[in-house]
Amino acid sequence: MERLTRLGLACRGVLYGLIGFLALQIAFDGGSGGKEADKTGAIEMVAEQPFGTVLLWLMAAGFAALTIWQLSEAVIGRGRTKDRVESVARTVVYGLIVAALLSTLLRGDPGNSTDESSHDLTAKAMDLPGGQFLVGLAGLGVIALGAYWIHRGWKKKFLKDMRTGEMPPKVRNLADKLGMAGYIARGVIAAIAGVFVIQAAVTYDPDKAKGIDATLRALADAPAGPWLLALIAIGLILFAVYCFFEARWHRV
């Protein structure tokens, strides 16, 4: 189980690396064309490679192990309440990735993109009593998550989960830089996506809510946006490399 979990952490790196690569393509194309820069587009890229089916099964096994690991942390873990809540969130995220991988393997379709899911969830939430208020709160929550990731990266809080005592000094120094860049890039994306969710709440338009891909494309349309998007894409690729450090030295 530990080996499968570490495989899952490496697969997480593959997924982030592909999303970063797709984001770079968007930056160079001026925000148009190309696959969606989210888990859907990344899974489609893997499926198109030689031995893609084998790779997808390995990824499904790895992410299933991550799902079980985080579920066990949420249920019987020894961490604080905040740690358990984070484990619940990760369980949901990893479970959705497993579902997308299995859907691709069994039906040839990875399912809805993050943009479609964002629109659907926002529309359903708005139909509830006080829906606009709930969507606005969700947007604030996503912004808070982005700020948390930026803080976690800047302060290098991610290292508390690593067996840093076993890492050679040069490797530790490299992990510092990779993790910092990666978490800050993820935080910026989340914060911008949260702003779009709030905009959807204010305008009562669920189409204003954006997933990862639409958020990145919106960046590309802004002044100096392609350069900012390229920096974020590089940050995601650096985080992908950091995930391979996690696969070796993360506490499991």
Secondary structure, DSSP 8 states (H G I E B T S, - for coil): -HHHHHHHHHHHHHHHHHHHHHHHHHHHTTT-SSS-SSHHHHHHHHHTSTTHHHHHHHHHHHHHHHHHHHHHHHHH--S-HHHHHHHHHHHHHHHHHHHHHHHHHHHS-----HHHHHHHHHHHHHTSTTHHHHHHHHHHHHHHHHHHHHHHHHTTGGGGGB-GGGS-HHHHHHHHHHHHHHHHHHHHHHHHHHHHHHHHHHHT-GGG---HHHHHHHHHHSTTHHHHHHHHHHHHHHHHHHHHHHHHHB--
